[in-house]
Structures are given as structure tokens and as C-alpha cells.
């Protein structure tokens, strides 16, 4: 009983991303076609080399870990080697660690071993070319799963040796269902507008959703949209709506004073405000040419900000773009 209590305490201390990570293929949500294909590979014991790619937080690592746990059970630690290639990405890791694991024979458990290379798109080209030869040499005893965000950074020679699966961002309804389940498990007071704010900030990244949910729950008893935006430091959509109204109604001096006061008081970066205003541009009923004019000017301002330009000067440029657009005939 003491051991069980200790285990529960350890689980409660885990980040929710790890605490609620799926343990089997049946626990995974979304990507039904990918999951059904991989499940068939596992059941028929015909698992090929795999390449998972797509945006972060979409279930790539969770999927292969669930596969490994289903295949090996209690022998997981001896039959699977998990490496994060963003840390261990040199050619020596391929020659020493991966080769040593792939070449050793397992007496206790039968079947192929599994090497999981997370963030494989961070590996050097020399390491990738060395890995190509290792995959060929030990293909009878070992399967490799490469995971990365950008498939273009994986050399074609490795891509051709793997069955590729692209993981899309999680649909909002799937992410919403999972967030609600976790909220119930944790006893959270999550409102509908709070859930919508989480989904808007997460953009299909489940890891980001859970991290925001956990951090907000520690700071606020009620998780609503104000709490979510306040905890993450993102501008509230209501503020952006008000700023858009100001941009379209006041003169330059009044807009500059209002904008500067809000920016300083609330502590938002101008780049954050531009990003949120850009989202609103689609909703506002502007003439098409006016939208094109403003988006082009905003992109130039964002580029100058990323190059280290003064926020005060670029704020004036942003306001000037809207005042100029209002005066032009489209």
C-alpha cells in the first residue's frame, strides 16, 4: 500500500503532458488512419522503419512510445532505445550508442528491437549518412523510428528507407474533448470561453494546450478567457477589437497616445499586437485592396521589428498605415 501511495504522489508531481500521455494505441486521439495502419503493422509483426513528421505537439512521440509499450511490455527498457537527436546528434552517437544497441542480441525477449530518434531533423548530415548504413546493416534485428518537425531536413536516403506518416495539427473538437476530460480528472473550473481561448492559443498543439492549462490552473481558480490570456501574456481579443476600432476612427495623435498607453500599461510587445490585429483583418469588412495594402505594410513593420528596429517608431508606422488606408480611395 505504501508503494502505491508513493507512486500516486510521483504521478501527481508530473507535468500534465507526461501524466496524461497515452500508454497504448487505443488511448490515442485523432490521426485514425495513421493509428489503424500502425496497429495493423504491430499485430502482423511487420513493423517497417518509420518516419513521423509534422508540427510539434501533434502526437508523434506519444504514438511511437505507445507502439513500443504495446510491443514489449515489461521488456520496454531493454528492447527500445530512445534518443533525443537535438542533444545527441553527432556522428559519434550513431557509431557508438546506436550501433552498440542494434548489434547486441537479446536472449530474454524475441522480436525486433526499436530505436526511437526524436528531433531527427536536428541531426548533422554526417550523422544521417552514417545512420543510413546502420539501418541497412541491422534491418533484420532492429527497426528505426525517426521523428522530426521538418521532413525536408531529413536526407532523401533516409526518407526512402522509411514509411512516412505526416501528423496534422489536432482538430479543435478532438483537442476540446481531451482538455475537458483532463479538466474533470483534475477538478478544474474550466469555462467555455476559457476552453476556446486555450484552443485559439494552442493551434492544434496538444502539448501547448496542456502546459497553458496547467499553468493557468495554478494561478486562477476559474479558468476563463481572461485568466488564460493573462497567464500566457497574450493580448486579449477584446483589447484587440478596441484597438482596431480606434485605428479606424481616431486621428493619428489620438491613436498614438491610446496605443502607447495600452502597450506600456499592459506590457505587450508591438509584434504581439500586430499578430492579433492581422487575425482581425480577415473578419473586418474592408475592401480587398485595402486589406492587401494594410497586410503588406504590417509585414514590413514586423520584419523591421525582428531586425531590431525601435518599437516607438514602428508603432507610428503602423498607425500611419491605417490612417493612410482610410484616406485612400479603393
C-alpha positions as CSV (number, residue, x, y, z in Angstrom):
1,X,0.0,0.0,0.0
2,X,2.9,2.4,0.8
3,X,4.4,1.7,-2.6
4,X,1.0,2.5,-4.3
5,X,0.7,5.8,-2.4
6,X,4.3,6.8,-3.3
7,X,3.5,6.1,-7.0
8,X,0.4,8.2,-6.9
9,X,2.4,11.1,-5.3
10,X,5.1,10.8,-8.0
11,X,2.4,10.9,-10.7
12,X,0.8,14.0,-9.2
13,X,4.1,15.8,-9.4
14,X,4.5,15.1,-13.1
15,X,3.7,17.8,-15.7
16,X,0.3,17.0,-17.2
17,X,1.9,16.5,-20.6
18,X,3.6,13.4,-19.2
19,X,0.9,12.4,-16.7
20,X,-1.7,12.2,-19.4
21,X,0.5,10.8,-22.2
22,X,-1.3,7.8,-23.8
23,X,0.1,4.4,-22.8
24,X,-1.4,2.4,-25.6
25,X,-2.5,2.8,-29.2
26,X,-6.2,2.7,-28.1
27,X,-5.7,5.7,-25.9
28,X,-4.5,7.9,-28.7
29,X,-6.9,10.5,-30.1
30,X,-7.1,11.8,-33.7
31,X,-5.0,10.5,-36.7
32,X,-7.3,7.5,-37.0
33,X,-5.8,6.4,-40.4
34,X,-2.2,6.5,-39.1
35,X,-3.1,4.7,-35.9
36,X,-5.1,1.9,-37.7
37,X,-2.2,1.4,-40.1
38,X,0.4,1.2,-37.4
39,X,-1.8,-1.1,-35.3
40,X,-2.0,-3.5,-38.2
41,X,1.8,-3.4,-38.6
42,X,2.2,-4.3,-34.9
43,X,-0.4,-7.1,-34.9
44,X,1.0,-8.7,-38.0
45,X,4.6,-8.2,-36.7
46,X,5.6,-6.4,-39.9
47,X,6.7,-3.1,-38.5
48,X,8.8,-1.2,-41.1
49,X,11.2,1.7,-40.4
50,X,9.1,4.7,-39.6
51,X,9.4,8.5,-40.2
52,X,6.9,10.7,-38.3
53,X,6.9,14.4,-39.1
54,X,4.6,17.3,-38.6
55,X,4.1,20.3,-36.2
56,X,5.0,20.0,-32.5
57,X,2.5,18.6,-30.0
58,X,0.6,16.5,-32.5
59,X,1.3,13.1,-31.0
60,X,4.4,11.8,-32.9
61,X,6.4,10.8,-29.8
62,X,3.3,9.6,-27.9
63,X,2.4,7.3,-30.8
64,X,5.8,5.5,-31.1
65,X,6.1,5.2,-27.3
66,X,2.6,3.6,-27.2
67,X,3.8,1.2,-30.0
68,X,6.9,0.3,-28.0
69,X,4.9,-0.3,-24.8
70,X,2.4,-2.5,-26.7
71,X,5.1,-4.5,-28.4
72,X,7.5,-5.1,-25.5
73,X,5.5,-4.6,-22.2
74,X,7.9,-5.1,-19.3
75,X,10.8,-5.5,-21.6
76,X,10.5,-2.0,-22.9
77,X,13.7,-0.7,-21.4
78,X,15.8,-3.5,-22.9
79,X,14.2,-3.6,-26.3
80,X,13.7,0.1,-27.1
81,X,16.4,2.8,-27.2
82,X,15.0,6.4,-27.1
83,X,17.4,9.2,-28.0
84,X,16.7,12.9,-28.5
85,X,18.7,13.8,-31.5
86,X,18.7,17.5,-30.7
87,X,21.1,16.7,-27.8
88,X,22.8,13.6,-29.2
89,X,23.1,14.5,-32.8
90,X,26.7,13.9,-33.8
91,X,28.2,11.1,-35.8
92,X,29.8,9.5,-32.7
93,X,26.4,8.8,-31.2
94,X,25.4,6.9,-34.4
95,X,28.7,5.0,-34.5
96,X,28.8,4.2,-30.7
97,X,25.5,4.2,-28.9
98,X,23.1,3.3,-31.7
99,X,25.4,0.7,-33.3
100,X,26.1,-0.9,-30.0
101,X,22.4,-1.2,-29.2
102,X,21.5,-2.5,-32.7
103,X,24.3,-5.1,-32.8
104,X,23.6,-6.8,-29.4
105,X,21.5,-9.9,-29.3
106,X,18.6,-10.2,-26.9
107,X,18.1,-13.6,-25.2
108,X,15.2,-12.8,-22.9
109,X,12.7,-11.4,-25.5
110,X,12.1,-12.3,-29.1
111,X,11.3,-9.9,-31.9
112,X,12.9,-6.8,-33.4
113,X,14.3,-4.0,-31.3
114,X,13.3,-0.4,-31.7
115,X,15.4,2.7,-31.9
116,X,13.5,6.0,-31.5
117,X,15.3,9.1,-32.7
118,X,13.3,12.1,-31.6
119,X,14.1,15.5,-33.2
120,X,15.9,13.6,-36.0
121,X,15.8,16.7,-38.2
122,X,18.4,18.2,-35.9
123,X,21.0,15.6,-36.8
124,X,24.0,16.6,-38.8
125,X,24.2,15.4,-42.4
126,X,27.3,13.3,-41.5
127,X,25.3,11.5,-38.7
128,X,22.4,10.9,-41.1
129,X,24.6,9.4,-43.7
130,X,26.2,7.1,-41.0
131,X,22.7,6.2,-39.8
132,X,21.7,5.1,-43.3
133,X,24.4,2.4,-43.3
134,X,23.4,1.2,-39.7
135,X,19.7,0.9,-40.8
136,X,20.8,-1.3,-43.8
137,X,23.1,-3.5,-41.8
138,X,20.8,-4.3,-38.8
139,X,17.4,-4.2,-40.5
140,X,16.8,-7.9,-39.6
141,X,17.0,-7.3,-35.9
142,X,16.2,-3.6,-35.4
143,X,13.6,-1.1,-36.5
144,X,14.2,2.7,-36.5
145,X,11.6,5.4,-36.0
146,X,12.7,8.9,-36.9
147,X,10.7,11.9,-35.6
148,X,11.0,15.5,-36.7
149,X,9.1,18.6,-37.4
150,X,10.6,19.3,-40.9
151,X,10.9,16.3,-43.3
152,X,12.9,18.5,-45.7
153,X,15.8,18.3,-43.1
154,X,16.0,14.5,-43.3
155,X,18.2,13.4,-46.2
156,X,16.4,11.6,-49.1
157,X,18.4,8.4,-48.5
158,X,16.8,8.1,-45.0
159,X,13.4,9.1,-46.2
160,X,13.4,6.4,-48.9
161,X,14.1,3.7,-46.2
162,X,11.2,4.6,-44.0
163,X,7.4,4.6,-44.2
164,X,6.4,8.2,-43.8
165,X,3.5,9.5,-41.8
166,X,2.5,13.2,-41.5
167,X,0.9,14.2,-38.3
168,X,-1.5,17.1,-38.8
169,X,-2.4,19.6,-36.0
170,X,-5.2,18.2,-33.8
171,X,-8.7,19.2,-34.9
172,X,-10.3,21.7,-32.4
173,X,-13.1,19.3,-31.5
174,X,-10.7,16.4,-30.6
175,X,-8.4,18.8,-28.6
176,X,-11.5,20.2,-26.8
177,X,-12.8,16.7,-25.8
178,X,-9.3,15.8,-24.4
179,X,-9.0,19.1,-22.5
180,X,-12.4,18.6,-20.9
181,X,-11.5,15.1,-19.8
182,X,-8.3,16.2,-18.2
183,X,-10.2,19.2,-16.5
184,X,-12.7,16.7,-15.0
185,X,-9.8,14.5,-13.8
186,X,-8.1,17.5,-12.1
187,X,-11.3,19.0,-10.8
188,X,-10.8,22.3,-12.7
189,X,-13.4,25.0,-13.2
190,X,-13.0,25.5,-16.9
191,X,-15.4,27.8,-18.7
192,X,-16.4,27.6,-22.3
193,X,-14.7,30.9,-23.2
194,X,-11.6,29.6,-21.3
195,X,-11.6,26.4,-23.5
196,X,-11.9,28.5,-26.6
197,X,-9.0,30.7,-25.6
198,X,-6.9,27.6,-25.0
199,X,-7.8,26.2,-28.4
200,X,-7.0,29.5,-30.1
201,X,-3.6,29.8,-28.4
202,X,-2.7,26.1,-28.9
203,X,-3.5,26.0,-32.6
204,X,-3.7,22.2,-32.7
205,X,-0.6,21.7,-30.4
206,X,-1.8,19.5,-27.5
207,X,1.4,19.9,-25.6
208,X,1.0,23.7,-25.6
209,X,-2.7,23.3,-24.6
210,X,-1.9,21.2,-21.6
211,X,1.0,23.4,-20.5
212,X,-1.2,26.5,-20.6
213,X,-4.0,24.7,-18.8
214,X,-1.7,23.6,-16.0
215,X,0.0,26.9,-15.5
216,X,-3.4,28.8,-15.6
217,X,-4.9,26.4,-13.0
218,X,-2.1,27.2,-10.6
219,X,-2.7,30.9,-10.8
220,X,-6.5,31.1,-11.1
221,X,-9.4,29.2,-9.5
222,X,-11.7,29.8,-12.5
223,X,-10.1,29.2,-15.9
224,X,-11.8,31.7,-18.2
225,X,-10.5,33.6,-21.3
226,X,-9.2,36.5,-19.1
227,X,-7.3,34.1,-16.9
228,X,-5.8,32.2,-19.9
229,X,-4.7,35.4,-21.8
230,X,-3.4,36.9,-18.5
231,X,-1.3,33.9,-17.6
232,X,0.2,33.5,-21.1
233,X,0.9,37.2,-21.6
234,X,-1.1,37.3,-24.9
235,X,-3.3,40.3,-25.8
236,X,-7.0,39.7,-25.0
237,X,-9.2,39.7,-28.2
238,X,-11.4,42.3,-26.6
239,X,-8.4,44.6,-26.3
240,X,-7.5,44.0,-30.0
241,X,-11.1,44.7,-31.0
242,X,-11.0,48.0,-29.2
243,X,-7.6,48.9,-30.8
244,X,-9.0,48.1,-34.3
245,X,-11.9,50.4,-33.6
246,X,-9.5,53.2,-32.6
247,X,-7.4,52.6,-35.7
248,X,-10.4,53.1,-37.9
249,X,-11.9,56.1,-36.2
250,X,-9.5,58.5,-34.5
251,X,-6.8,60.8,-35.8
252,X,-3.0,60.0,-35.7
253,X,-2.2,61.8,-32.5
254,X,-5.1,60.3,-30.5
255,X,-4.4,56.8,-31.8
256,X,-0.7,57.0,-30.9
257,X,-1.4,58.2,-27.4
258,X,-4.0,55.5,-26.8
259,X,-1.9,52.7,-28.3
260,X,1.3,53.7,-26.4
261,X,-0.6,53.8,-23.1
262,X,-2.1,50.4,-23.6
263,X,1.2,48.9,-24.8
264,X,3.2,50.2,-21.8
265,X,0.5,49.6,-19.2
266,X,-0.3,46.0,-20.2
267,X,3.3,45.2,-21.3
268,X,2.6,43.8,-24.7
269,X,5.2,43.7,-27.5
270,X,4.2,45.5,-30.7
271,X,4.8,42.3,-32.6
272,X,2.2,40.5,-30.5
273,X,-0.3,43.3,-31.2
274,X,0.4,43.2,-34.9
275,X,-0.1,39.4,-35.0
276,X,-3.5,39.7,-33.3
277,X,-4.6,42.7,-35.5
278,X,-3.7,40.6,-38.5
279,X,-6.2,37.9,-37.4
280,X,-8.9,40.6,-37.1
281,X,-8.2,41.8,-40.6
282,X,-10.0,38.8,-42.0
283,X,-13.1,39.5,-40.0
284,X,-13.4,43.2,-40.7
285,X,-15.4,44.1,-43.8
286,X,-12.7,46.0,-45.7
287,X,-12.4,46.4,-49.5
288,X,-10.0,43.8,-50.7
289,X,-7.4,46.3,-51.9
290,X,-7.4,48.0,-48.5
291,X,-6.7,44.6,-46.8
292,X,-3.8,43.9,-49.2
293,X,-2.4,47.4,-48.6
294,X,-2.5,47.0,-44.8
295,X,-1.2,43.5,-44.7
296,X,1.7,44.4,-46.8
297,X,2.6,47.4,-44.6
298,X,2.2,45.3,-41.4
299,X,4.5,42.6,-42.8
300,X,7.2,45.3,-43.5
301,X,6.8,46.6,-39.9
302,X,7.1,43.0,-38.4
303,X,10.2,42.4,-40.5
304,X,11.8,45.7,-39.2
305,X,10.9,44.8,-35.6
306,X,12.6,41.4,-36.0
307,X,15.7,43.2,-37.2
308,X,15.8,45.3,-34.0
309,X,14.0,48.5,-35.1
310,X,12.6,50.9,-32.5
311,X,9.0,49.9,-31.3
312,X,8.0,53.5,-30.9
313,X,8.9,54.4,-34.5
314,X,7.3,51.2,-35.9
315,X,4.1,52.0,-33.8
316,X,3.9,55.3,-35.6
317,X,4.4,53.4,-38.9
318,X,1.5,51.0,-38.1
319,X,-0.8,53.8,-37.2
320,X,0.2,55.8,-40.2
321,X,-0.6,52.8,-42.4
322,X,-4.2,52.7,-41.1
323,X,-4.6,56.5,-41.3
324,X,-3.3,56.4,-44.9
325,X,-5.5,53.5,-45.8
326,X,-8.6,55.3,-44.6
327,X,-7.7,58.4,-46.7
328,X,-7.1,56.4,-49.9
329,X,-9.8,55.6,-52.4
330,X,-10.1,51.8,-53.0
